[in-house]
Amino acid sequence: MKKALRTFFSAFMCIFALIVNAQPKTAPAWSAKFKSAVNWQRVHSLGYLIVSTNDGLYGVNPGDGKILWENKSYPALDPARFQEVEGTEFVTVSFLTEKSSTIPMQAIMEVVGGKVLFDSQKEQIGVLSRHVLPGSGRLLVIGVRPNTLSASLFMYEIASGKQLWTNDDLFKAEPAATKGFLGKLQAMGQQLSNLQSLTSEPVELQDQSMIITHPNYVIRLNSGDGKVLWKNSIQASKRAQVYFSPFKKNNVYIGTEVESETGSGFTSSSSANKGEPQKFYTNLYYAFDVGSGAAVWKEPAKENDKLNQVIMHEKGIIICPRSSQKPTINLVDYETGKTTWGNKGKGVKAQGSVVSYITTEKGILITTAFDNAWNNKAEEYYLNLLDPNTGTLKYEKSLKLKGDLVQSEIVSKGLLFITTREVNILDTHTGSLLWSNSIEAGVPFTGDKVRPFPSGSKGDKVYVFSPKESGLFEVDKTNGTFKKITPAKVEFGGKELPKAIDVVSDGVLLYSDQNVMKFGFDGLLKYSKYYPAPRQPALMRALLVAEAVRAAYIGAAASAYSAAFAQASAQTTDPTGKAVSQELSKGFGQLGQAGFAYSSRAMKEFNARYKASQNTPNFVMMMTTQQKGNQLIQVNKANGEVASAVDIKNDKEPEYDVDQIFNYVYYRPTPSEIVCYKL
């Protein structure tokens, strides 16, 4: 009898295990086979799959797996030599023709048809830098011809790949003031200093011209034919930034960062490289008339430390340098170029470098980072209110934040801020905290990889999770109050912490790499699921990359390109491109330092991916371990159950990539085959 019971129990457990592990499997959508082994694969931001084999480089259509193009000029390509050109449908392949060469050759290809737009090896041009011009649909290359000591400019049309013009004279050395051998040495020294890339991205103007900054010059060029409209020498600089002010529309302002071995202010330690001298930094600001190039100021405005934030204000240019200590914030007068704040124009000392700011009716709310904020620890952040009318900080003592600032928002009661350690509201009238006790994260055991305060919003409510309280909190932005809504302790399996919060129609969803948990708006638990992680960390790589790509679409990158799209819409003659540009410009925030230079076809493809990224998916993707091996699973947010699974088997370092925009999984089951699963 006992033996029969044991047999029955064993059979029952086997059946139970089979039921538990019988995840619904996803059938492959397509399979692509290659003639030689696949070395690596990448998902371009437009969704195209780029594959490198021992034979060459391939472009694969993500919809059906058909090979769109092949280029056998780049067999067994080192992945470090492959790079996407941000904001375009292009990629670059870099390579050295000789081991002794310091200037790489570079080819630029488009991902849809594999067309080579530019090949510096064929044209014998070493590439110092290349710059996309989104407004005119052109590509500017700063390159070096063989056996020369001077950089040249090469302009190409992106759509056709046609070279429009070259300029070999722009960076040639000026005639030496001294004759003879000494003069030749001076000329050679200037040529070598001119053999450098640009110090900032070119800025296109409305009249088919552009402003470029070289370490030694500021230049306005006609982008149609390469002719110089004006050229001004500046003090040799390491980097630069071009600014325009809505209050002085006829001027262009250039901020530069100058490095020297003597001085004061921001320094770089020489301890890391023994024998190298300590370096000091200053930031200089120039003003030129856009039309004529004439200098507006007698001399550049100067401030210690590194180039950082610049705020264009009606009173003048607010310069906020970066330092490891306490830099000086100052105001540069538009008319004279003189610094005006503080005692004798020496500025106002801030509690660290300005890392972000918000303009309010009461002044400019600045966030500063002090001391170790620039060596990746960044635990000392401060808030203060800058009065641009008086050039003073409103609060005598800056409010010190716990942890690194994650996000902030002006609400009816002040500034709601979320850091990696606390959540609170700053009363902008008094400079004090609205809540006597913040919602806290506790000790910094979480590290930098998991932010203790993932948050989600719905209407005037913000939901945050506190590891210290092990609970979910609801913040009322209108009333400036908060409450803990979960009565029981919230714990994740595997000692994980929530990394994201989604507010859905029937509650609040918390999830991490291996956990998913849902609460109702009343704080009652709806479900909690834990899917154990595989032991090999390499299994998680592709998922993390995919999450970063999706975040770029819905986060920082998505807030960067509105003006670029608006400009493209205004300038393009293509009806489809104009319509798509107008639509995209509405969906994005203010222009950052990058821009888009898409063809109308690629613009439509980007639009589709952008729209897809704005729809919060109804599932979470996880890598987990089951009885028969590793699986990439799709977990339904509605109930926490596995909706589908892809077997990754027992590969310790499986080759797979994930497109979290269109939810494709590209898995390599054999050395020369890629299988696509559509989730």
DOFIKOL-910338 format. One record per residue (C-alpha): z, y, x. Coordinates in nm, 3 decimals. Example, Ala and Ser with C-alpha at 12.3 -4.5 7.8 and 13.67 -1.06 7.14 Angstrom:
Z_Y_X
0.780_-0.450_1.230
0.714_-0.106_1.367
***
This chain:
Z_Y_X
0.000_0.000_0.000
0.101_0.239_0.279
-0.215_0.152_0.469
-0.421_0.223_0.157
-0.246_0.558_0.114
-0.308_0.646_0.478
-0.676_0.554_0.439
-0.702_0.763_0.122
-0.525_1.060_0.285
-0.752_1.042_0.593
-1.062_1.028_0.376
-0.934_1.319_0.167
-0.871_1.532_0.479
-1.220_1.455_0.612
-1.376_1.558_0.281
-1.155_1.870_0.274
-1.259_1.964_0.628
-1.625_1.919_0.537
-1.581_2.143_0.233
-1.399_2.411_0.434
-1.661_2.410_0.709
-1.963_2.375_0.482
-2.069_2.735_0.515
-2.394_2.831_0.341
-2.653_2.826_0.618
-2.921_3.092_0.652
-3.273_2.958_0.700
-3.481_3.114_0.979
-3.720_3.386_0.863
-3.958_3.330_1.153
-3.985_3.193_1.503
-4.173_3.338_1.801
-4.261_3.119_2.099
-4.358_3.246_2.443
-4.549_3.076_2.725
-4.266_3.124_2.975
-3.890_3.168_2.968
-3.744_3.473_2.796
-3.525_3.670_3.037
-3.391_3.929_2.795
-3.455_4.094_2.459
-3.370_4.437_2.317
-3.381_4.596_1.972
-3.543_4.942_1.990
-3.379_5.207_1.770
-3.686_5.193_1.543
-3.622_4.821_1.491
-3.895_4.672_1.711
-3.796_4.379_1.928
-3.883_4.414_2.298
-3.896_4.084_2.491
-3.918_4.031_2.867
-4.046_3.698_3.003
-4.159_3.570_3.340
-4.516_3.656_3.233
-4.470_4.013_3.113
-4.328_4.250_2.852
-4.388_4.198_2.478
-4.343_4.390_2.153
-4.254_4.182_1.846
-4.284_4.282_1.481
-3.935_4.238_1.327
-4.084_4.166_0.984
-4.284_3.852_1.065
-4.232_3.775_1.435
-4.594_3.841_1.531
-4.650_3.963_1.884
-4.780_4.319_1.854
-4.868_4.366_2.220
-4.821_4.228_2.567
-4.820_4.392_2.908
-4.847_4.156_3.203
-4.801_4.435_3.455
-4.424_4.391_3.429
-4.334_4.020_3.463
-3.966_3.926_3.499
-3.864_4.291_3.459
-3.514_4.386_3.569
-3.341_4.508_3.248
-3.186_4.794_3.447
-3.542_4.930_3.493
-3.605_4.944_3.118
-3.487_5.240_2.910
-3.552_5.381_2.566
-3.663_5.745_2.554
-3.412_5.882_2.304
-3.563_6.037_1.994
-3.910_5.886_2.042
-4.100_5.563_1.988
-4.130_5.527_2.365
-3.966_5.328_2.643
-3.979_5.375_3.018
-4.021_5.118_3.293
-3.906_5.238_3.636
-3.991_5.072_3.966
-3.992_5.148_4.339
-4.314_5.097_4.529
-4.131_5.075_4.861
-3.773_4.988_4.949
-3.743_5.310_5.148
-3.860_5.524_4.855
-3.602_5.744_4.684
-3.827_5.879_4.407
-3.911_5.606_4.152
-4.242_5.548_3.983
-4.229_5.531_3.606
-4.443_5.408_3.320
-4.398_5.527_2.962
-4.505_5.302_2.674
-4.492_5.325_2.296
-4.327_5.033_2.119
-4.560_4.984_1.822
-4.890_4.917_2.001
-4.778_4.887_2.363
-4.999_5.177_2.467
-4.916_5.315_2.812
-4.883_5.689_2.772
-4.816_5.761_3.138
-4.820_5.551_3.456
-4.703_5.740_3.761
-4.813_5.461_3.995
-5.175_5.493_3.885
-5.155_5.870_3.905
-4.958_5.855_4.230
-4.677_6.070_4.097
-4.314_6.007_4.182
-4.103_6.100_3.878
-3.809_6.336_3.927
-3.750_6.375_3.552
-3.934_6.360_3.219
-3.868_6.565_2.908
-3.976_6.519_2.546
-4.089_6.836_2.365
-4.042_6.757_1.994
-4.185_7.080_1.856
-4.526_7.047_2.021
-4.538_6.667_2.050
-4.573_6.677_2.426
-4.419_6.516_2.732
-4.332_6.721_3.042
-4.304_6.529_3.370
-4.155_6.681_3.686
-4.313_6.480_3.966
-4.408_6.469_4.332
-4.757_6.403_4.466
-4.795_6.190_4.780
-4.719_6.358_5.115
-4.589_6.679_4.960
-4.258_6.861_4.977
-4.293_7.038_4.643
-4.244_6.927_4.285
-4.529_6.966_4.035
-4.536_6.986_3.656
-4.754_6.758_3.445
-4.795_6.801_3.069
-4.916_6.521_2.840
-4.997_6.498_2.472
-4.780_6.225_2.322
-5.022_6.115_2.048
-5.318_6.053_2.281
-5.162_6.023_2.625
-5.406_6.288_2.748
-5.301_6.503_3.042
-5.319_6.865_2.924
-5.247_7.051_3.247
-5.075_7.045_3.586
-4.897_7.315_3.784
-4.859_7.254_4.157
-4.756_7.606_4.252
-4.447_7.667_4.041
-4.191_7.523_4.283
-4.366_7.602_4.608
-4.158_7.783_4.868
-4.176_8.162_4.877
-4.318_8.314_5.198
-4.051_8.311_5.467
-3.902_8.648_5.559
-3.874_8.535_5.923
-4.181_8.444_6.124
-4.226_8.171_6.384
-4.041_7.841_6.413
-3.730_7.972_6.235
-3.943_8.087_5.944
-4.102_7.741_5.916
-3.757_7.582_5.906
-3.650_7.822_5.631
-3.964_7.745_5.431
-3.914_7.370_5.471
-3.551_7.404_5.361
-3.655_7.592_5.049
-3.924_7.334_4.972
-3.670_7.053_4.996
-3.431_7.243_4.768
-3.719_7.282_4.521
-3.784_6.909_4.525
-3.544_6.852_4.235
-3.551_6.783_3.864
-3.469_7.037_3.594
-3.104_7.123_3.536
-3.131_7.126_3.155
-3.369_7.010_2.884
-3.664_7.249_2.823
-3.621_7.473_2.520
-3.933_7.533_2.311
-3.996_7.874_2.155
-4.200_7.952_1.847
-4.503_8.090_2.035
-4.611_7.777_2.227
-4.391_7.865_2.522
-4.076_7.715_2.669
-3.778_7.802_2.888
-3.703_7.567_3.177
-3.418_7.579_3.429
-3.453_7.460_3.787
-3.164_7.463_4.039
-3.311_7.785_4.182
-3.504_7.941_3.892
-3.522_8.026_3.524
-3.885_8.016_3.408
-4.076_8.084_3.090
-4.401_7.885_3.070
-4.692_7.871_2.832
-4.663_7.509_2.718
-5.031_7.504_2.618
-5.182_7.572_2.961
-4.888_7.575_3.207
-4.922_7.940_3.304
-4.606_8.122_3.413
-4.505_8.407_3.180
-4.209_8.503_3.396
-3.993_8.349_3.669
-3.650_8.462_3.793
-3.450_8.337_4.090
-3.086_8.241_4.034
-2.804_8.119_4.254
-2.852_7.750_4.334
-2.684_7.546_4.060
-2.608_7.183_3.974
-2.670_7.204_3.600
-2.750_7.463_3.335
-2.763_7.529_2.963
-2.991_7.759_2.763
-2.836_7.964_2.481
-2.958_8.202_2.213
-2.744_8.431_2.002
-2.809_8.525_1.638
-2.662_8.866_1.724
-2.904_8.945_2.011
-3.230_8.778_1.914
-3.447_8.922_2.191
-3.239_8.775_2.473
-3.202_8.432_2.628
-2.876_8.340_2.801
-2.844_8.086_3.080
-2.513_7.927_3.179
-2.506_7.752_3.519
-2.259_7.546_3.718
-2.239_7.627_4.089
-2.085_7.396_4.349
-1.951_7.512_4.685
-1.714_7.397_4.960
-1.496_7.708_4.941
-1.342_7.895_4.652
-1.086_7.845_4.377
-1.066_7.692_4.033
-1.187_7.344_3.941
-1.204_7.113_4.243
-1.321_6.759_4.299
-1.102_6.547_4.522
-1.244_6.420_4.848
-1.005_6.124_4.857
-1.257_5.894_4.689
-1.515_5.960_4.961
-1.340_5.998_5.294
-1.494_6.253_5.523
-1.655_6.454_5.242
-1.526_6.810_5.192
-1.351_6.918_4.877
-1.580_7.097_4.632
-1.513_7.400_4.414
-1.692_7.506_4.098
-1.779_7.830_3.924
-1.985_7.897_3.613
-2.232_8.185_3.606
-2.404_8.339_3.304
-2.736_8.527_3.308
-2.912_8.730_3.037
-3.288_8.790_3.030
-3.525_8.962_2.791
-3.726_8.678_2.636
-4.050_8.871_2.634
-4.054_9.027_2.980
-3.799_8.821_3.170
-3.623_9.139_3.281
-3.255_9.096_3.365
-3.031_9.247_3.096
-2.724_9.264_3.322
-2.696_9.400_3.676
-2.525_9.079_3.788
-2.431_8.750_3.623
-2.097_8.709_3.449
-1.869_8.480_3.648
-1.575_8.255_3.570
-1.399_7.983_3.767
-1.430_7.611_3.694
-1.709_7.401_3.539
-1.963_7.482_3.269
-1.838_7.375_2.927
-1.825_7.514_2.573
-1.994_7.845_2.488
-1.943_8.013_2.150
-2.187_8.282_2.039
-1.986_8.541_1.845
-2.069_8.885_1.708
-1.825_9.036_1.959
-1.992_8.867_2.256
-2.024_8.533_2.432
-1.701_8.334_2.435
-1.702_8.118_2.748
-1.465_7.821_2.768
-1.491_7.655_3.114
-1.374_7.303_3.191
-1.095_7.232_3.435
-0.839_6.966_3.514
-0.570_7.234_3.487
-0.548_7.549_3.268
-0.883_7.731_3.265
-0.947_8.082_3.143
-1.121_8.164_2.815
-1.309_8.492_2.825
-1.552_8.712_2.633
-1.873_8.837_2.795
-1.999_9.169_2.656
-2.359_9.144_2.529
-2.456_9.484_2.670
-2.296_9.485_3.016
-2.228_9.121_3.104
-1.869_9.213_3.188
-1.575_8.991_3.097
-1.342_9.181_2.865
-1.045_8.969_2.758
-0.703_8.967_2.920
-0.560_9.191_3.190
-0.852_9.370_3.364
-1.097_9.128_3.208
-0.946_8.824_3.378
-0.933_8.626_3.055
-0.679_8.429_2.856
-0.516_8.114_2.991
-0.552_7.819_2.757
-0.355_7.497_2.742
-0.645_7.297_2.880
-1.023_7.289_2.839
-1.179_7.350_2.498
-1.326_7.022_2.373
-1.401_7.126_2.015
-1.367_7.423_1.782
-1.387_7.510_1.413
-1.459_7.864_1.290
-1.224_7.963_1.008
-1.147_8.284_0.818
-0.832_8.325_1.028
-1.005_8.278_1.364
-1.149_8.004_1.581
-0.937_7.691_1.575
-0.968_7.535_1.922
-0.873_7.192_2.048
-0.798_7.177_2.420
-0.744_6.888_2.660
-0.515_6.925_2.960
-0.480_6.757_3.298
-0.548_6.386_3.254
-0.794_6.442_2.969
-1.076_6.418_3.221
-0.985_6.092_3.392
-1.028_5.873_3.082
-0.664_5.885_2.972
-0.692_6.198_2.759
-0.343_6.184_2.608
-0.264_6.557_2.613
-0.445_6.748_2.340
-0.343_7.085_2.195
-0.432_7.302_1.896
-0.429_7.682_1.881
-0.600_7.965_1.692
-0.815_8.205_1.893
-0.846_8.558_1.752
-1.191_8.685_1.863
-1.105_9.041_1.757
-0.811_9.075_1.994
-0.892_8.808_2.251
-0.554_8.642_2.209
-0.417_8.306_2.103
-0.230_8.336_1.773
0.037_8.076_1.842
0.267_8.155_2.133
0.300_7.782_2.197
0.003_7.553_2.141
0.071_7.256_1.919
0.070_6.940_2.128
-0.095_6.638_1.969
0.006_6.281_2.022
-0.293_6.083_2.147
-0.662_6.173_2.151
-0.820_6.369_1.869
-1.044_6.146_1.653
-1.139_6.382_1.370
-1.033_6.701_1.196
-1.112_6.878_0.870
-1.016_7.211_0.712
-0.833_7.143_0.384
-0.653_7.371_0.138
-0.320_7.348_0.324
-0.457_7.389_0.678
-0.622_7.156_0.930
-0.600_6.785_0.859
-0.624_6.604_1.194
-0.631_6.238_1.292
-0.560_6.134_1.651
-0.520_5.792_1.807
-0.143_5.828_1.756
-0.075_6.043_1.448
-0.200_6.201_1.127
-0.075_6.540_1.006
-0.179_6.883_0.876
-0.155_7.198_1.087
-0.036_7.501_0.892
-0.278_7.762_1.028
-0.049_8.048_0.919
0.247_7.940_1.129
0.104_7.703_1.386
0.352_7.435_1.279
0.303_7.094_1.121
0.303_7.073_0.743
0.480_6.736_0.746
0.805_6.710_0.939
0.720_6.348_1.019
0.363_6.250_1.099
0.207_5.924_0.996
0.245_5.758_1.336
0.086_5.475_1.528
0.389_5.405_1.747
0.368_5.298_2.111
0.023_5.310_2.276
-0.003_4.933_2.305
-0.332_4.938_2.122
-0.529_5.075_2.417
-0.858_5.258_2.388
-1.067_4.979_2.231
-0.899_4.989_1.889
-0.819_5.320_1.732
-0.484_5.301_1.550
-0.607_5.523_1.270
-0.927_5.397_1.116
-0.984_5.605_0.805
-1.189_5.608_0.488
-1.241_5.878_0.226
-1.312_5.897_-0.144
-1.309_6.235_-0.316
-0.997_6.425_-0.216
-0.822_6.111_-0.087
-0.813_5.984_0.271
-0.684_5.636_0.352
-0.538_5.557_0.694
-0.365_5.253_0.840
-0.050_5.296_1.053
0.028_5.014_1.299
0.381_5.150_1.340
0.452_5.122_0.967
0.221_4.819_0.924
0.098_4.984_0.608
-0.183_5.166_0.434
-0.131_5.536_0.353
-0.305_5.761_0.102
-0.343_6.129_0.196
-0.410_6.384_-0.079
-0.621_6.658_0.082
-0.578_6.898_-0.211
-0.199_6.885_-0.237
-0.136_6.824_0.134
0.082_6.518_0.066
0.081_6.153_0.164
0.236_5.826_0.049
0.248_5.467_0.164
0.076_5.254_-0.100
0.125_4.900_0.038
0.468_4.759_-0.050
0.441_4.460_0.185
0.384_4.447_0.560
0.013_4.440_0.649
-0.065_4.195_0.928
-0.394_4.064_1.067
-0.450_3.720_1.217
-0.488_3.692_1.593
-0.265_4.001_1.642
-0.564_4.226_1.566
-0.547_4.577_1.423
-0.790_4.724_1.168
-1.080_4.902_1.337
-1.249_5.033_1.021
-1.176_5.119_0.659
-1.427_5.120_0.374
-1.337_5.272_0.038
-1.522_5.067_-0.224
-1.535_5.087_-0.603
-1.233_4.864_-0.663
-1.014_4.942_-0.364
-0.974_4.986_0.009
-1.117_4.739_0.260
-0.965_4.697_0.607
-1.141_4.491_0.872
-1.139_4.409_1.242
-1.346_4.179_1.463
-1.211_3.864_1.293
-1.021_3.984_0.984
-1.108_4.131_0.647
-0.852_4.240_0.386
-0.880_4.430_0.058
-0.622_4.628_-0.138
-0.645_4.787_-0.480
-0.586_5.161_-0.508
-0.238_5.063_-0.629
-0.169_4.902_-0.290
-0.164_4.544_-0.418
-0.339_4.283_-0.203
-0.662_4.142_-0.344
-0.741_3.902_-0.057
-0.688_3.847_0.315
-0.922_3.637_0.535
-0.906_3.551_0.905
-1.190_3.385_1.096
-1.079_3.281_1.449
-1.273_3.425_1.741
-1.458_3.214_1.998
-1.293_3.186_2.337
-1.592_3.325_2.529
-1.596_3.710_2.525
-1.971_3.709_2.598
-2.030_3.587_2.244
-1.922_3.927_2.111
-2.155_4.141_2.326
-2.453_4.168_2.094
-2.236_4.243_1.791
-2.070_4.531_1.973
-2.408_4.669_2.080
-2.537_4.646_1.723
-2.230_4.829_1.592
-2.290_5.107_1.843
-2.653_5.145_1.730
-2.550_5.166_1.367
-2.277_5.418_1.453
-2.538_5.630_1.629
-2.743_5.647_1.310
-2.453_5.734_1.082
-2.239_5.930_1.330
-2.303_6.155_1.627
-2.677_6.099_1.656
-2.723_6.155_1.285
-2.554_6.496_1.312
-2.770_6.607_1.601
-3.127_6.644_1.486
-3.161_6.854_1.172
-3.314_7.156_1.344
-3.557_6.937_1.537
-3.684_6.784_1.214
-3.701_7.123_1.045
-3.904_7.256_1.338
-4.133_6.952_1.331
-4.183_7.001_0.958
-4.282_7.364_1.009
-4.529_7.292_1.289
-4.698_6.967_1.187
-5.025_6.970_0.993
-4.987_6.609_0.882
-4.875_6.600_0.513
-4.679_6.277_0.553
-4.507_6.395_0.868
-4.418_6.726_0.701
-4.267_6.558_0.396
-4.066_6.311_0.599
-3.946_6.583_0.839
-3.828_6.800_0.552
-3.637_6.512_0.398
-3.475_6.412_0.726
-3.374_6.768_0.811
-3.166_6.778_0.492
-2.979_6.463_0.590
-2.879_6.572_0.939
-2.639_6.832_1.072
-2.689_7.088_1.345
-2.919_7.031_1.641
-2.762_6.877_1.950
-2.916_6.864_2.296
-3.167_6.590_2.211
-3.467_6.614_1.981
-3.716_6.393_1.802
-4.080_6.361_1.898
-4.199_6.096_1.655
-4.551_6.045_1.529
-4.582_6.057_1.150
-4.590_5.675_1.140
-4.275_5.641_1.349
-4.114_5.920_1.148
-4.155_5.711_0.832
-4.005_5.410_1.006
-3.710_5.612_1.128
-3.662_5.753_0.779
-3.642_5.402_0.634
-3.383_5.300_0.893
-3.186_5.619_0.844
-3.170_5.561_0.469
-3.065_5.200_0.524
-2.785_5.311_0.757
-2.643_5.541_0.489
-2.595_5.249_0.250
-2.265_5.085_0.337
-2.341_4.711_0.359
-2.158_4.480_0.121
-2.067_4.242_0.401
-1.910_4.230_0.747
-2.062_4.036_1.038
-1.835_3.827_1.260
-1.866_3.569_1.536
-1.631_3.278_1.470
-1.559_2.921_1.576
-1.600_2.629_1.338
-1.551_2.254_1.394
-1.911_2.201_1.506
-1.943_2.510_1.723
-1.981_2.887_1.705
-2.128_3.070_1.409
-2.238_3.423_1.335
-2.115_3.471_0.979
-2.178_3.718_0.701
-1.850_3.785_0.516
-1.874_3.922_0.163
-1.661_4.234_0.115
-1.611_4.157_-0.253
-1.406_3.841_-0.194
-1.383_3.781_0.182
-1.582_3.459_0.160
-1.864_3.357_0.394
-2.195_3.439_0.228
-2.415_3.288_0.500
-2.394_3.161_0.857
-2.614_3.121_1.163
-2.530_2.838_1.403
-2.491_2.958_1.760
-2.372_2.610_1.858
-2.167_2.574_2.176
-2.353_2.815_2.404
-2.100_2.984_2.628
-2.326_3.285_2.675
-2.581_3.265_2.393
-2.874_3.505_2.395
-2.883_3.679_2.063
-2.921_4.035_1.937
-2.828_4.191_1.605
-2.998_4.470_1.412
-2.724_4.601_1.184
-2.954_4.854_1.020
-3.186_4.597_0.862
-2.942_4.306_0.920
-3.160_4.085_1.137
-3.025_3.835_1.389
-3.244_3.734_1.683
-3.125_3.409_1.842
-3.271_3.223_2.138
-3.213_2.848_2.078
-3.441_2.743_2.366
-3.544_2.931_2.683
-3.886_3.035_2.549
-3.823_3.075_2.173
-3.668_3.348_1.958
-3.566_3.275_1.599
-3.503_3.555_1.346
-3.254_3.528_1.060
-3.252_3.788_0.783
-2.907_3.831_0.634
***
